[in-house]
Amino acid sequence: MKFFSNAVGGLTSQHIDELIVLAQEEGREWYNMGILPPSSGNAGVMCSELVNFMPYYKETLKKAILREVPTSTSSSTIKPLANLNIVVNPGNGAGCFFADLLSDLGANVAGSIHCTPDGTFPDTFGVPNPEKKEMVEATVKACEAVGADIGVMFDTDADRSGFVLPRTIEPSTGARSDYEALNGNRMIALISKIFSKSSPGCTIVTDSTTSESLSEYLQDELGLNHYRHVRGYANVIGKAKELTDGKKANAEVAIEISGHCAMKENGYVDDGTYTAVKIIGLLARMNDAVGDGEHGSLLDLISKFEEMPYEEERRIQVTDGSLETTTSVFNQLVQSLKVMCGDGSVEDWSVDEDNREGVRLRLSSGGHFMIRKSLHDPVISMQVESVSRDEAQEKVLEPFLSLLKEHDSVLDYSALENA
């Protein structure tokens, strides 16, 4: 369970502990005063009726869409999404209501799939995850079947979203084809594009694993500030709020490459449906702007964002299961990597000094690799981004494997050998 408030954004474990204590204290006081029914007891509260928050929540999203897609119509029958064909795929999770919300605003959602919130996840991709290849493929297939303008994916509790967009739109007929995923670095690029217009020069806070080319795109092309923080959506959101509250930056967006996204305008709430509101709003505005008979893909808006062809994340297991061993080996690896950069033994590497997690090394070709240690598990993660698999193998994996072999007795690095 997660809690958010406008005052602090996402509540930390300490905040939640304090909230529990406060609820117990208030409950006892209200019980002693006779405000609470006797059935509640002196340390708990029994609700006398079910509180349905969903109508209020859906109304806030409806109002957000109406803000995103201005219309001259002032009646209660506003349909700002009337020209959009949208496939929603919540994987039978908590985001199923979103299809109904879009339908109420005029969108055609007839091609949506897995919109029964019964917890029986689809056989084709299991637990919904917008990063999962199988979920993307199922959404692409559904979009192709109806020629959708966009596909929207949510994870189980809808705090993460991902999208599917047509790469090709036939000029004369508007037929959509060649659907591709919009997630990871791509999604961050498009969200940032939105805020480059509405809040020029603002700051986008991401986790540490975003690409080198994303930083270049945000800073050089969009004129924004990019702040890479440690991985973990709560960390990213907390840093964005800290920067804004401390007047060190105007951090409009806190977004993790996994799809977790929180925006200042929405109280820094980690909400995949609100992210979808921003993307769909952009699509609706773009369609209105180009006029009848003209067509464009949202992917065209980020055409200047250059993506690396090869990107992989691998995990190195610490075989004795000890966090102490994990920390010790990790620190030795970090030191060895820095020495290799400093003495010039690997010409293509340079240390990224503006890094706040693990160690991140830039490649002369424009890619990078980094290693991070898990806080809770005996695991060291390695991420590689490169112009090709061959370069990743030759310039990164082979030199790094030589270091790992020095710790043969405590590391299982077979995932790298089979990369």
N, C-alpha and C positions, 0 to 999 in steps of 0.2 A: 504494500500500500504506500502511495506517495501523497504528500500534501504540498500545496502551493498557496501563497498569498501574495497580494500586491506589495506588501511591506518588505518581505524578505525573499520573494521568489520561491525556489524549492526549499522545503524545510530539511535541515540536516538531522542526523540521528539524535543529536543533542536537543534540537528544537522539539522533536517528537517526544523524547523522554520528558521534557518540561511540559508539553501539552498533555500527556497522560497524567502526570502528577496534578496539574491544574484541574483537569476534568474530575479526578477522584476527589480533590478537595472541595470543588464546587458542588459535586454530587452529594457529598456528605452534608454540606451546609444546607442545600436545598431540601434534602430529605428531613433533616432536623427541623426545618422551618415549616414542613408540611406541604411544600410546593410539589415535590415528587410523590407519586403514589407509593404506598407501602410495598407493593410488589417489586419495586426497584431495588430495595435493600439500601444499606448506607454506604455502599462503595461502587454503585453502578447506576445506570439510568436505563430504564426500559421505555422506549418510545411508545406513545399511546396511538400513533398512527404512522403509516408508511409515508415517508417524504420522497416524492418523485422529483429529482433534480433535472431530469432530462429535458422537459419542456423549456426550462429557463436556459439550459446550456445550448439547446438547438436554436433558441431565439437569439442568443449572443452571436452564434455563427451566422445566422441569417442576416443580422444587422451588419456583420462584418462583410459579407458578400455584397450587400447593398452599398456599402461604402466603397468597396473595390470596383463595382460596376455601376457608376452613376447613371440614373435614368431620369428623364423628364416626367415620367408618369408618377403621380402621387397617390394613386388608388391602392387599395389593399390587394389588388391582383397583379402586382409587379412581377414580371417574369424575366429578369435580366439574363437568364441562362437559356432562353427559349431556342437559341440557334445552336446549342451545343449537344453533341452526342457523347456521353460520358459512360465509361465502364468502371464500376466500382468493384474492387475485389478485397473485402475485409477478411477473407478466410474464415467466415463464420465466427469472427471475434466481435469485440465491443464496437467496432466502427460500422456495423451494419446500418445503423440509423442514418449514416451520411448519404446513402443513396436516396432515401425518402426526402431528406432535406433538399438535395439538388433537384429532385423531381418537383417538389413544391415551388421551386424557383424557376421552373420551366424546362430544365434539362431533360433530355431523353436518356433514361438510365435502363432501358429495357434489356440491354446486353450485359448488365451487371451479373456477377457470379458470386456464389458462396456468401449470400446475404442473410443467412439464418443464424442468429446469435445463440446457438445451442451448445457450443463448445466441442462439437464433433468436427475436428479439423479435416480438411480435404485430403483424400488419399494421395492426390497428385503431388502435394508439397508439404503436407503435415502442418506443424505449427506455423502460422503465418509470419513471414519475415520478408520485408520488401527488398532485402539484399539477396535473398535466396534465388538461385538460378531457376529452380523449378516454379517458384511463384511468379517470377517475371515471365517465364515461358507461357504459363497458363493465362496470364493477363494479356500477353501479346496475342495469343490465339483468340481470346474473346474479343479483343479490339479488331482483329482482322475480320472476324465473322460479321461485325456490324459497321465496319468503317468508322470507328470511333475517332473523335477529336483528341481524346486523352484517356488513359487508363490510370486509375488511382488505386494504390495498394496501401494497406495498413497492417501493422503487426497486431498481436493479440489484443492489447489494450489501447491501440490506436494512438499511442504517444509517438510512434514513428510512422513516417509515410515514405512512399516512393512512387514513381510515375512511369508510364509508358507513353511515348510520343511517336507520331509518324515522322520519319525522316523525309519522305517524299509526298508531296501534295500535287496532284495533276492539275495544271493551270486551268484547263477548260472545264473540267467536271468537278474538281475539288476532291476527287477520290484519294483516300489516304492509303499509304502502304509503307513498307520497310520500317516497321515499328522498332524502336530501341528503348532501352531503359534510361530513365533519368533518375539517377541516385548517386550516392558517393560524392566525389569532387564535382561532377556535373551539376548535381542539384544545388550544391553550395554556390556554384558559379551563377546559376539562374536566379536564386534567391538574392544574391548579392547584386545582380543586375537590376532587380526591382528596387532595392534600397539605394542604388547609386543615383536613381532618379528622384526618389522621394526624400532622401536624406544624404545629399552629396557630402563626401568626405568622412562618412561615419566609419565605425570600426566593426569588423566581423570577427568574432572570436570562434575559433575552431579547436578541435583536438589536435594533438601533435602529429598525427599520421597523414595529414592532407599533403597533396603533391606540391612539388616545387613550382610547376606551371600554374597552379591555382594562385599561389602568392603573387606571381608575376602578373596574372590576369587581373586580380583584385586591385593591386597597387598601380600597375602601369597602364592598364587599359581602362579600369573603372574609376581610378583615383580614390580608392578606399584604403583604409588601414587594415592590415591583417595581423591578428594577434593569435599565435599558436600556443595553446595551453596543454596541460597534461590530459591524457585520455580519460573518459568518463563523463557522461553528459551532465551529472551534477557538478563536477569540477568546472566544466566549460560554462555552464549557466551561472554558477557562483562567481566566476572570474568576470564575466560580462557585467553582472550587477555591481560587483566591487569597483570596476573601472568607471562605470557610469555614476554610481553614487559618490565616488571620490573625485568626480569631475576630472578624471585623468583621460577619459575618452567618452565618446558617445557610442556606446556599444549597442547598436540596434538589433543585432542578431547573435545568438549563441547557438552554434550548430555543430554536431558531431558527424563524422563521415558515415556513421551507421544510420543516419536519418533522424536522430533526436534533434529537435529544433525548438528554440524558445526565442520569442521576440519581445523587445522592450514594450512595444505598443500593446502587447497582450499580457503584460505583467510578468514576463519571463516564465510563463507557464510552458512546460514541455508538452506540446500538443500537436500531434500529427495532423489532426483535422484542421487546425488553424493554418498549418503550412499548406495544406491542400487548398484552403480558401484563397491564399495569396497566389498560388500557381494558377488555379482556375480563374481567378479574377483577372490575372494578366492575360490569359488566353482569351477571355471574353472581351476585354478592352482591345486587344490586338485585332480580333475578328471584326469588331465594330469599326475600328479605324481604317481597315483596308477596304471595306465596302463590299457590296455584292459583286460576285464574279472574280474577286481577288482572294488569294489564299497564301498563307505563310505558316511555317512551323515554328514552334517555340524554340526548337533546336537551332534555328537560324540566328536567334538573338545572342547565342553564345558561340557563334562560329569562330570567333577570334581566341577562344579558349583552346589551347593545344594540349591534348591528352597524350600521355605516354602509352605506347602499345602494350607494354609488359608491366604488370603489377601483381605481386603475389605477397601473401603473408604466411609465414611458416612458424611453427612452434618447436622449441627445443625443450625437451623434458629433463628435469633434474632427477636422476634415478633413485636417490635416497629419500626423496619426498620432503626434504628439509628446506624450510625457508631461509635458514641460516646459510646453508650451502648455496642456495640460489643467489643470495645477496653477495656472498664471497666470490663466487665464480663470475657473476655479472660484473662486479667492480673490476675484477682482473681483466675481463674482456674489454671493458670500456677503456681502461688504461692502455691496453695493448693496441687498440684501434687508434687511439690518439697518438701513441708513439709512432705507429706506422705512417700516420699522416705527417707528423713532425719531422721524421728523418727521411722522408721522400721515398721510402721503399715501395709505396704504391702511388704513382704519379697522378692517377685519375681521382684521388680522394681529397676532400678538404672538409674540415670540421665545421658544422653549422653552429656558430656561437650563439645565435638567437633561438636556442632550443631549450625547453624546460622539462624534458622527460627523456631519460636514458641518454643515448648518444645518437646524433643524426649526422650522417656524412653525405656531402654532395658529390655527385659524379660530374666530371667535366663535360659530359654529353648533355647534361640538363636533368638527369634523374637523381635519385637519392636512395640511401638505405639507412635503416635505423634499427636499433635493438632496445627493447624495453623489458623490464622485469615485472611480473605480476605481483600485486600487493598481497594476494591471498593464496596463490597456488605456486607450486615449484616449477614454474614455467618462465622461459625467456622467449619473447616474441621477436621475430625479425620480419621487417617489411622491406621489400625491394621494388623500386620503380625505375624502369629503364627503357631505352629506345628499342631493345629487342631482348628476346630470351637468351640469345648467344652472348650479348654483352653482359647481361646479368650473371650468366654462368662464369664467364671469363674474368670480368672485372670485379665481381662482388663475391659470389659463392665460393669459388675456388680459393681465393686468399683468406676468406673468413673460415672456411673449413679447416685450413691449416692451423688456425688458432684454436678451434674447437677440439682438434685432436690432442692438444696439450692437456685437455680435461676429459680424456676418454673414459676415465674410471667413474665419473659422476654425471656424464651427459649422454642423452640419447638424441643425436642430431640426424637420424635417418630421414626425417622429413625434408632436410636440406639436400641430402645426397640424392633423393629421388625427385627433386624439383625439376 
